[in-house]
Amino acid sequence: MKLRALLPLLLLFFVSCTDSNTDRADNSGSGNQEQPGGGDNSGENNENNNNGGGSQTPVEWGDERSYVFDMASVPEIRMTLSLEEWNRMLAEYDKDSNTKEYFHCDVEIKLKGENYTIADAGVRLKGNTSRRRPESGNGEHVKDNADWQHCHFQFNFRKYNKDEEHTLRGVRKMYLKWFKDDAAYCREIFCYDLFRRFGVWTAIENCYCRLWVHVEGDKEPAYYGVYEMNETIDDTFLKMRKDKFGNHKGNLWKCNYGASLNYDRDKDTSIGESDGSYDPVYEVEEINSDLSAAKAQLLHFMKQLRDLKGQQLHDWLAEAIDIELLMRTYAVNVAVGMWDDYWNNTNNFYIYFNSTDTEKYKFYLIPYDYDNTLGTSHNCGVQSDSGRHDPLNWGNSDTSPLISKILQFDDYRKIYVDTLNELCSPSGEFYYTTAIARIKSWHAMINSFVDNDTEEDTQIKDRPASWGNHHEYRLWESTDSGTNFFRVKAASIPTK
């Protein structure tokens, strides 16, 4: 059942969600807050979902991702925590900055003119090296005079209430990321959008949003500014793509730093579940077999990759992997200059096996975490320049062998090279004039919303991260062949 059929009933429940907060970045009442547009793994049950407004009629949302994560829209999110819960969040961070503890909050979301309230949701801090305290200082909250700090948040709408009301049109979780080290406010947005445009259906959905945080007792909420609103990679991610995966009841792994898929290197590494304070190299995200069988499946893949040779390896790769999809994934990965990836740095990806059979499965590599891209370069692995580095030797293949094992075969290599050239051709989605126009259209949507109460990242600037090693790269300020990242990258692409 579609939402519009329920609107007369739902309006009664949504009145309390109308805009009442005003600050320097809240243009409530202007009618222009949104652009027109179309269309921790906590074991939640997959009940029928309905809207967050409180209707008693169950609604089968189906796959509403494209409606929720719409690049033509800028949803508004207002998160409210009690003073007690906010102080508990600060205390947990001070005790363990990597805490995965959830905290109670209420969430109000304005999405394409429709208001949703999700009461008593869960929120936690996110991030690895980018994790921060949401309020600077030590101790408890400073009422009405807090020193707010950008940080990443993850919502689990069903953390405490596994019922029909605790979703956003069927979306149970979302990850809100601030634009750390990305003054251009576009790098990860651009990358995931490019994956989707290029047919890489394993990429998450995401879009821009605006975020307010209200600690009860404060006169006004804090406006945190423009964030990324990201789909999470979990059982729902699999279910929403089950027709493409062929089965959503397989084994999903989050691959942390050191995950090389190299049997000799990884057979004795940490593989299993996170205990809350320590994340293994291969971390269980969602498995539908016992852990020993799931681990055996993972090691079987690595061992086959090591042991098979020649035509036997060629044919097994075609059987075990969607080669076309993986080559398109890696073409985008390399085009955007993702050096902190599987091949170069054994980091930042997920693996999904679409069955629980130890030896018969389809392997999928799911791209993840693309903020350090598009000219934010670093001395890492075999690389010192993510714009000019050879796409055919992107990483140390002795350490992380998967891609080079595939590229040794002429027919597979041709797919990779052809897709790189397709991306960078004048008619391609990565061509510099096309890419610049896309970025500028997004900036036109968000520019007036960027200034915020953290007093961080208050302007859009065309600069890579300050800690990077190639400060000359530009995305739109320069179209020079030596400094525009899109043009530099295109010049590095092999023709055959």
C-alpha positions as CSV (number, residue, x, y, z in Angstrom):
1,M,0.0,0.0,0.0
2,K,1.4,3.4,-0.9
3,L,1.7,6.3,1.6
4,R,-0.5,8.6,-0.3
5,A,-3.5,6.3,0.3
6,L,-2.9,6.7,4.0
7,L,-2.3,10.4,4.1
8,P,-5.7,11.5,5.5
9,L,-5.1,9.2,8.6
10,L,-1.5,10.0,8.9
11,L,-1.8,13.8,9.0
12,L,-3.3,13.5,12.5
13,F,-0.1,11.9,13.7
14,F,2.3,14.1,11.9
15,V,1.2,17.5,13.2
16,S,3.6,17.3,16.1
17,C,6.5,17.0,13.6
18,T,6.1,20.3,11.9
19,D,9.1,22.7,11.9
20,S,9.3,24.6,15.2
21,N,13.1,25.0,15.5
22,T,14.8,28.1,14.1
23,D,18.5,28.9,13.9
24,R,20.8,30.5,11.4
25,A,20.7,27.6,9.0
26,D,17.0,26.6,9.4
27,N,14.9,28.3,6.7
28,S,11.6,26.9,8.0
29,G,8.6,28.4,6.3
30,S,10.5,29.3,3.2
31,G,9.1,26.5,1.2
32,N,12.5,25.8,-0.3
33,Q,14.1,23.5,2.2
34,E,14.1,20.5,-0.1
35,Q,14.7,20.2,-3.8
36,P,12.0,18.5,-5.8
37,G,12.9,14.9,-6.7
38,G,11.5,11.6,-7.7
39,G,10.5,9.0,-6.7
40,D,25.3,-3.2,14.5
41,N,23.6,-6.1,13.5
42,S,21.2,-6.3,16.4
43,G,19.1,-9.2,15.2
44,E,15.9,-7.4,14.4
45,N,13.0,-9.4,13.0
46,N,11.7,-8.7,9.5
47,E,8.1,-7.8,10.5
48,N,5.8,-5.9,8.1
49,N,6.7,-2.3,8.1
50,N,4.6,0.8,8.4
51,N,5.3,4.5,8.6
52,G,6.6,6.2,11.7
53,G,3.5,8.3,12.2
54,G,1.6,5.8,14.2
55,S,-1.0,4.4,11.9
56,Q,-2.3,1.0,13.1
57,T,-2.7,-0.4,9.5
58,P,0.3,-2.5,8.5
59,V,2.0,-1.4,5.4
60,E,4.2,-3.6,3.1
61,W,6.8,-1.0,2.1
62,G,8.8,-3.4,-0.1
63,D,11.9,-1.7,-1.5
64,E,11.6,2.0,-0.8
65,R,15.4,2.8,-0.9
66,S,15.2,4.9,-4.0
67,Y,12.5,7.0,-2.4
68,V,14.3,7.5,0.9
69,F,17.9,7.9,-0.5
70,D,17.1,10.3,-3.3
71,M,19.9,12.5,-4.6
72,A,17.4,15.1,-5.7
73,S,16.2,15.6,-2.1
74,V,17.8,16.9,1.1
75,P,15.9,15.3,4.0
76,E,15.8,17.0,7.4
77,I,16.6,15.0,10.5
78,R,16.0,16.1,14.0
79,M,17.3,13.9,16.8
80,T,16.3,14.5,20.4
81,L,18.0,12.9,23.4
82,S,17.2,13.3,27.1
83,L,19.9,15.0,29.1
84,E,20.5,11.7,30.8
85,E,21.0,9.8,27.6
86,W,23.3,12.5,26.1
87,N,25.4,12.5,29.2
88,R,25.6,8.7,29.1
89,M,26.8,8.9,25.5
90,L,29.5,11.4,26.5
91,A,30.5,9.2,29.4
92,E,30.6,6.0,27.3
93,Y,32.8,7.8,24.7
94,D,35.2,9.0,27.5
95,K,35.4,5.5,28.8
96,D,35.9,3.9,25.4
97,S,36.1,6.1,22.3
98,N,35.3,3.0,20.1
99,T,32.1,2.2,22.1
100,K,29.3,0.5,20.1
101,E,26.7,1.3,22.8
102,Y,23.3,2.5,21.6
103,F,21.4,5.4,23.2
104,H,17.7,6.2,23.3
105,C,16.5,9.0,21.1
106,D,13.5,10.3,19.2
107,V,13.9,11.0,15.5
108,E,11.8,13.4,13.4
109,I,12.4,13.3,9.6
110,K,11.0,15.5,6.9
111,L,11.3,13.7,3.6
112,K,9.9,15.3,0.4
113,G,7.3,17.3,2.4
114,E,6.2,14.3,4.4
115,N,6.9,14.1,8.2
116,Y,7.8,11.0,10.1
117,T,8.3,10.5,13.8
118,I,10.1,7.5,15.2
119,A,9.9,7.4,18.9
120,D,12.5,5.7,21.1
121,A,14.9,4.8,18.4
122,G,18.6,3.8,19.0
123,V,21.6,5.9,18.0
124,R,25.3,5.3,18.4
125,L,28.6,6.9,17.5
126,K,30.3,5.6,14.4
127,G,33.7,5.8,12.7
128,N,37.1,4.3,12.9
129,T,39.9,6.9,12.9
130,S,37.2,9.5,12.3
131,R,35.2,8.8,15.5
132,R,34.8,11.9,17.7
133,R,33.0,13.1,20.9
134,P,29.9,15.0,19.8
135,E,30.4,17.7,22.4
136,S,33.9,18.9,23.0
137,G,35.4,18.9,26.5
138,N,35.2,16.6,29.5
139,G,32.4,15.6,31.7
140,E,28.7,16.4,31.2
141,H,26.7,18.5,28.8
142,V,27.0,22.3,29.0
143,K,23.5,23.5,28.9
144,D,22.8,26.2,26.1
145,N,26.5,26.7,25.6
146,A,27.9,23.4,24.4
147,D,30.9,23.3,22.1
148,W,29.4,21.0,19.4
149,Q,31.6,18.8,17.2
150,H,30.8,17.0,14.0
151,C,30.8,13.2,14.4
152,H,29.3,10.2,12.7
153,F,26.0,8.7,13.9
154,Q,24.2,5.5,13.2
155,F,20.4,5.1,13.7
156,N,18.8,1.7,14.4
157,F,15.1,2.6,14.4
158,R,14.2,-0.9,15.8
159,K,16.9,-1.2,18.4
160,Y,14.4,-1.0,21.3
161,N,11.0,-1.5,19.6
162,K,10.8,-4.3,17.0
163,D,7.4,-3.3,15.7
164,E,5.8,-1.9,12.6
165,E,6.2,1.7,13.5
166,H,9.9,1.8,13.8
167,T,11.1,2.2,10.2
168,L,11.4,5.0,7.7
169,R,9.4,3.6,4.8
170,G,10.9,0.2,5.5
171,V,14.5,1.4,6.2
172,R,15.5,0.2,9.6
173,K,19.0,1.6,9.9
174,M,21.0,4.5,8.4
175,Y,24.4,5.9,8.9
176,L,24.9,9.7,9.0
177,K,28.4,10.8,8.1
178,W,29.9,14.3,8.3
179,F,32.2,15.4,5.5
180,K,35.4,14.8,7.4
181,D,38.5,16.1,5.5
182,D,36.2,16.8,2.5
183,A,35.8,20.5,2.2
184,A,34.3,19.8,-1.3
185,Y,31.3,18.2,0.3
186,C,31.0,15.6,-2.5
187,R,33.6,12.9,-2.5
188,E,31.8,9.9,-1.1
189,I,28.5,11.2,-2.5
190,F,30.1,11.3,-6.0
191,C,31.6,7.8,-5.7
192,Y,28.5,5.9,-4.6
193,D,26.5,7.8,-7.2
194,L,29.0,6.8,-9.9
195,F,28.9,3.2,-8.8
196,R,25.1,3.2,-9.2
197,R,25.2,5.0,-12.5
198,F,27.7,2.5,-13.8
199,G,25.5,-0.5,-12.9
200,V,27.3,-1.6,-9.7
201,W,24.2,-2.6,-7.9
202,T,26.1,-3.7,-4.8
203,A,26.9,-0.1,-3.9
204,I,24.9,1.4,-1.1
205,E,22.2,4.1,-1.6
206,N,23.0,7.5,-0.2
207,C,22.1,11.2,-0.4
208,Y,22.6,14.5,1.3
209,C,20.6,15.4,4.5
210,R,20.5,18.1,7.2
211,L,20.9,17.2,10.9
212,W,19.8,18.9,14.1
213,V,20.6,17.5,17.6
214,H,18.5,18.5,20.5
215,V,19.5,17.8,24.1
216,E,16.3,18.2,26.2
217,G,16.6,21.2,28.4
218,D,18.4,23.3,25.9
219,K,16.6,26.3,24.5
220,E,17.3,25.3,20.9
221,P,18.6,22.3,19.0
222,A,22.1,22.4,17.6
223,Y,22.3,22.5,13.8
224,Y,25.0,20.1,12.7
225,G,24.7,21.1,9.1
226,V,24.8,19.0,5.9
227,Y,25.6,15.2,6.3
228,E,25.6,12.1,4.1
229,M,22.6,9.8,4.8
230,N,23.9,6.3,4.0
231,E,22.2,2.9,3.7
232,T,23.8,0.3,6.0
233,I,25.2,-3.0,4.8
234,D,23.3,-5.7,6.7
235,D,20.6,-8.3,6.3
236,T,18.2,-5.7,5.0
237,F,20.8,-4.7,2.4
238,L,20.9,-8.3,1.2
239,K,17.1,-8.7,1.3
240,M,16.5,-5.6,-0.9
241,R,18.9,-7.1,-3.5
242,K,17.9,-10.8,-3.2
243,D,16.8,-11.1,-6.8
244,K,20.3,-9.9,-8.0
245,F,22.2,-11.9,-5.4
246,G,20.1,-15.0,-6.1
247,N,19.8,-15.6,-2.4
248,H,19.9,-13.3,0.7
249,K,20.5,-16.1,3.2
250,G,24.2,-16.5,2.7
251,N,27.2,-15.2,4.7
252,L,28.2,-11.5,4.9
253,W,31.6,-10.4,6.2
254,K,32.9,-6.9,7.0
255,C,36.5,-6.8,6.0
256,N,38.7,-4.6,8.2
257,Y,42.3,-3.6,7.8
258,G,44.5,-6.6,6.9
259,A,41.9,-8.6,4.9
260,S,43.9,-9.7,1.9
261,L,42.1,-12.8,0.7
262,N,45.6,-14.3,0.7
263,Y,45.3,-17.9,2.2
264,D,48.9,-18.1,3.4
265,R,48.7,-14.7,5.0
266,D,45.1,-14.9,6.4
267,K,44.4,-18.6,7.3
268,D,45.4,-17.9,10.9
269,T,44.2,-14.3,11.2
270,S,41.2,-13.3,13.3
271,I,37.9,-14.4,11.7
272,G,34.7,-14.2,13.7
273,E,32.4,-11.9,15.6
274,S,33.2,-8.6,17.2
275,D,33.2,-8.7,21.0
276,G,32.4,-5.0,21.2
277,S,35.9,-3.8,22.0
278,Y,37.8,-5.7,19.3
279,D,36.9,-6.2,15.6
280,P,38.5,-9.2,13.9
281,V,40.0,-8.8,10.4
282,Y,37.1,-10.7,8.9
283,E,34.1,-9.7,11.0
284,V,30.8,-11.5,10.9
285,E,28.1,-9.2,9.8
286,E,25.4,-11.7,8.9
287,I,25.8,-15.4,8.6
288,N,23.2,-18.1,8.0
289,S,25.3,-21.0,8.9
290,D,27.3,-21.8,12.0
291,L,30.6,-19.9,12.4
292,S,32.8,-22.8,11.6
293,A,31.1,-23.5,8.3
294,A,31.1,-19.8,7.3
295,K,34.8,-19.6,8.1
296,A,35.5,-22.8,6.1
297,Q,33.7,-21.2,3.1
298,L,35.8,-18.1,3.4
299,L,39.0,-20.1,3.6
300,H,37.9,-22.3,0.7
301,F,37.6,-19.2,-1.5
302,M,41.1,-18.1,-0.5
303,K,42.6,-21.5,-1.0
304,Q,41.1,-22.0,-4.4
305,L,42.5,-18.6,-5.4
306,R,45.9,-19.8,-4.3
307,D,45.9,-23.3,-5.6
308,L,44.2,-23.2,-9.0
309,K,46.2,-22.4,-12.1
310,G,45.7,-21.7,-15.8
311,Q,42.4,-22.7,-17.4
312,Q,41.2,-24.3,-14.2
313,L,41.5,-21.0,-12.4
314,H,39.9,-19.1,-15.3
315,D,36.9,-21.3,-15.2
316,W,36.5,-21.4,-11.5
317,L,36.7,-17.6,-11.3
318,A,33.8,-17.4,-13.8
319,E,31.8,-19.9,-11.8
320,A,32.5,-18.3,-8.3
321,I,32.5,-14.6,-9.2
322,D,30.4,-12.3,-11.3
323,I,33.4,-11.1,-13.2
324,E,31.6,-8.4,-15.2
325,L,30.3,-6.9,-12.0
326,L,33.6,-7.1,-10.1
327,M,35.5,-5.5,-13.0
328,R,33.0,-2.7,-13.2
329,T,33.3,-2.3,-9.4
330,Y,37.0,-2.1,-9.6
331,A,37.0,0.3,-12.6
332,V,35.0,2.8,-10.6
333,N,37.2,2.1,-7.5
334,V,40.4,2.9,-9.4
335,A,38.9,5.8,-11.4
336,V,38.0,7.7,-8.2
337,G,41.4,7.1,-6.8
338,M,40.4,4.9,-3.9
339,W,43.8,3.9,-2.5
340,D,42.5,2.8,1.0
341,D,40.9,-0.3,-0.6
342,Y,41.3,-4.0,-0.9
343,W,44.0,-4.2,-3.5
344,N,46.3,-1.5,-2.2
345,N,45.7,-1.4,1.5
346,T,43.7,-4.6,2.4
347,N,40.9,-2.4,3.8
348,N,37.3,-1.1,3.4
349,F,35.1,-3.7,1.7
350,Y,32.5,-6.3,2.5
351,I,32.2,-9.9,1.2
352,Y,29.0,-11.7,0.5
353,F,28.7,-15.4,-0.3
354,N,25.2,-16.1,-1.7
355,S,24.9,-19.6,-0.2
356,T,26.0,-21.4,2.9
357,D,27.6,-24.3,1.0
358,T,31.3,-24.5,1.8
359,E,32.3,-25.0,-1.8
360,K,29.5,-23.9,-4.1
361,Y,28.7,-20.2,-3.9
362,K,28.9,-16.9,-5.7
363,F,31.3,-14.4,-4.2
364,Y,30.6,-10.6,-4.2
365,L,32.9,-7.8,-3.2
366,I,30.8,-4.8,-1.8
367,P,32.5,-1.4,-2.0
368,Y,32.7,0.6,1.2
369,D,34.0,3.9,2.6
370,Y,34.9,6.3,-0.2
371,D,35.6,9.6,1.5
372,N,39.4,9.6,0.8
373,T,39.1,9.8,-2.9
374,L,39.0,12.2,-5.9
375,G,42.4,13.7,-5.3
376,T,42.8,13.1,-1.6
377,S,46.0,11.0,-2.2
378,H,48.4,9.4,0.3
379,N,51.7,7.5,0.5
380,C,50.2,4.1,1.1
381,G,50.9,0.6,0.0
382,V,52.6,0.8,-3.4
383,Q,51.1,4.2,-4.2
384,S,52.2,7.8,-3.8
385,D,49.8,9.4,-6.3
386,S,46.2,8.1,-6.6
387,G,45.6,10.2,-9.7
388,R,48.5,9.0,-11.9
389,H,49.2,5.5,-10.5
390,D,48.9,2.6,-13.0
391,P,45.4,1.1,-12.8
392,L,46.8,-2.3,-13.9
393,N,49.1,-2.4,-10.9
394,W,47.0,-0.6,-8.3
395,G,48.2,-2.6,-5.3
396,N,50.7,-5.2,-4.1
397,S,49.4,-8.4,-5.8
398,D,51.7,-10.6,-3.7
399,T,49.8,-9.4,-0.7
400,S,46.3,-9.1,-2.0
401,P,46.0,-11.4,-5.1
402,L,42.4,-11.4,-6.2
403,I,42.3,-8.7,-8.8
404,S,45.7,-9.5,-10.4
405,K,44.7,-13.2,-10.5
406,I,41.7,-12.1,-12.6
407,L,43.6,-9.7,-14.8
408,Q,46.1,-12.3,-15.9
409,F,43.5,-13.6,-18.3
410,D,43.1,-11.6,-21.5
411,D,39.3,-11.8,-21.6
412,Y,38.9,-10.6,-18.0
413,R,41.5,-7.9,-18.4
414,K,39.7,-6.6,-21.5
415,I,36.5,-6.1,-19.5
416,Y,38.4,-4.1,-16.9
417,V,40.2,-1.9,-19.4
418,D,37.1,-1.4,-21.5
419,T,35.1,-0.3,-18.5
420,L,37.8,2.2,-17.4
421,N,37.7,3.7,-20.9
422,E,34.0,3.7,-20.9
423,L,33.9,5.7,-17.7
424,C,36.5,8.3,-18.9
425,S,35.4,8.7,-22.5
426,P,33.7,12.0,-23.5
427,S,30.3,10.3,-23.2
428,G,31.2,8.6,-19.9
429,E,30.0,9.5,-16.4
430,F,33.5,10.3,-15.3
431,Y,34.4,12.7,-18.1
432,Y,35.5,16.0,-16.5
433,T,32.8,18.3,-17.9
434,T,30.0,15.8,-17.0
435,A,31.5,15.2,-13.5
436,I,31.9,18.9,-12.8
437,A,28.3,19.7,-13.8
438,R,27.0,17.0,-11.5
439,I,29.0,18.2,-8.5
440,K,27.8,21.8,-9.1
441,S,24.2,20.8,-9.3
442,W,24.5,19.2,-5.9
443,H,26.3,22.2,-4.4
444,A,23.4,24.4,-5.7
445,M,21.1,22.2,-3.5
446,I,23.2,22.4,-0.3
447,N,25.3,25.5,-0.4
448,S,22.9,27.6,1.8
449,F,22.7,24.8,4.4
450,V,26.4,24.2,5.0
451,D,27.0,26.9,7.7
452,N,26.4,25.2,11.1
453,D,26.6,25.4,14.9
454,T,29.8,23.3,15.1
455,E,31.6,26.2,13.3
456,E,33.4,23.4,11.4
457,D,33.3,23.0,7.6
458,T,31.2,26.0,7.1
459,Q,32.1,26.6,3.5
460,I,32.4,24.5,0.4
461,K,36.0,24.5,-0.9
462,D,37.7,22.7,-3.8
463,R,40.5,21.2,-1.8
464,P,41.7,17.7,-1.0
465,A,42.3,16.7,2.6
466,S,45.1,18.7,4.2
467,W,47.0,15.6,5.3
468,G,47.2,14.3,1.7
469,N,50.3,14.3,-0.4
470,H,49.0,16.0,-3.6
471,H,47.6,19.4,-2.7
472,E,47.4,20.4,-6.3
473,Y,44.3,18.4,-7.3
474,R,41.1,20.2,-8.0
475,L,37.6,19.0,-9.0
476,W,35.9,22.1,-10.5
477,E,38.1,25.2,-9.9
478,S,40.6,24.1,-12.5
479,T,40.1,22.2,-15.7
480,D,43.8,22.1,-16.4
481,S,45.1,18.7,-17.6
482,G,47.8,18.7,-14.8
483,T,45.6,19.6,-11.9
484,N,42.0,18.6,-12.6
485,F,41.7,15.2,-11.0
486,F,39.2,13.8,-13.6
487,R,41.6,14.7,-16.5
488,V,44.7,13.5,-14.7
489,K,43.0,10.1,-14.0
490,A,41.7,9.8,-17.6
491,A,45.3,10.2,-18.9
492,S,46.4,7.3,-16.7
493,I,43.9,4.8,-18.2
494,P,45.4,2.1,-20.5
495,T,43.9,1.7,-23.9
496,K,44.3,-2.0,-24.1
